[in-house]
Amino acid sequence: MKLQDKKKIADEADMIINGYAFTKKEDKVFVVHLESFHHVAVIFHDNIIETNMDEIECQIVLDYYHKNKEFLEKNYAEVL
């Protein structure tokens, strides 16, 4: 994937943690690993409902999400 695509995903993300871009759309959170674009997940009601990540990476993503999900709320949104 091109650098432009990586920048677009990062720019559209609501939160980036350790190379994972989290984007909230309605009631789901889409996660993309910025170094491995084929590693993606969809979080719904605090659980991963779709992914192609292995179990360890899923747990890492969920841990990041649970520890930081408050920052995905609109009250914390900040545009730089």
N, C-alpha and C positions, 0 to 999 in steps of 0.2 A: 504494500500500500504506500502511496506517495505521502510525502511530508505535508502537502496541502490537505490531504484527507485527515491526517492526524491532527493538524491544527484546527480544522473545522469541527471535529468531534470534541476536542478539548475546549474550544470556544463555546460550543453549545451545551457543555456539561454544566450542571448545577454545582457539582462538587468533584474535586479530584483528590484522591488519596493514594499515595504510593504507586502512581502509575495507572490507577483504575479511575475511569471517568464514569460518574454517576449522573444520569439524566432522568429527572422525574417528569413523567407524562401521565396526566390524570392520576389514576390510582396505582400505577406501576412505576418501578424504577429500573431503567436499563443500564447495564454495566458493561463497559468495554475496557479491556486491558490495552493500554495505549502502545505497548511494545509488541503485543501479539494480538492483532485485530481479530483473529479467528477465535479468541477466548472471550465469549460474551455470556451474559446471564440476564434473566428477567426476574425481578423481585416483586412479589405481590403479597400483601398482608404479612410482611416480615419473613417470608419464605421464598426460596428460589423455586420458581415454577417451570422454568426452561433454562437450559444451559448446555454447553459443550465442554465445560471445565471439568477437571477431575475433582474428586471429593475434597482433597486438601485445599485446592484453590477456592472451591465453593465456600468452605468454612472460613477461609481468610477474608473473602469478599463479604460474607455475612457478618463477621466480626467487625470489619471496618464500617459496614452499614449500621449495625446496631449501636456502635459507639458514637456515631456521628450523624444519625438520621435527623436529628433536630435541626441541623444546618441546611437541610433540604427544604425546610418550611419557608414560606414566603417572607416571614418576618426577618429571617436572617439573610435573605438574598441581597447581594450587593454587586453593583456593576462598577467595575474599575475603569 
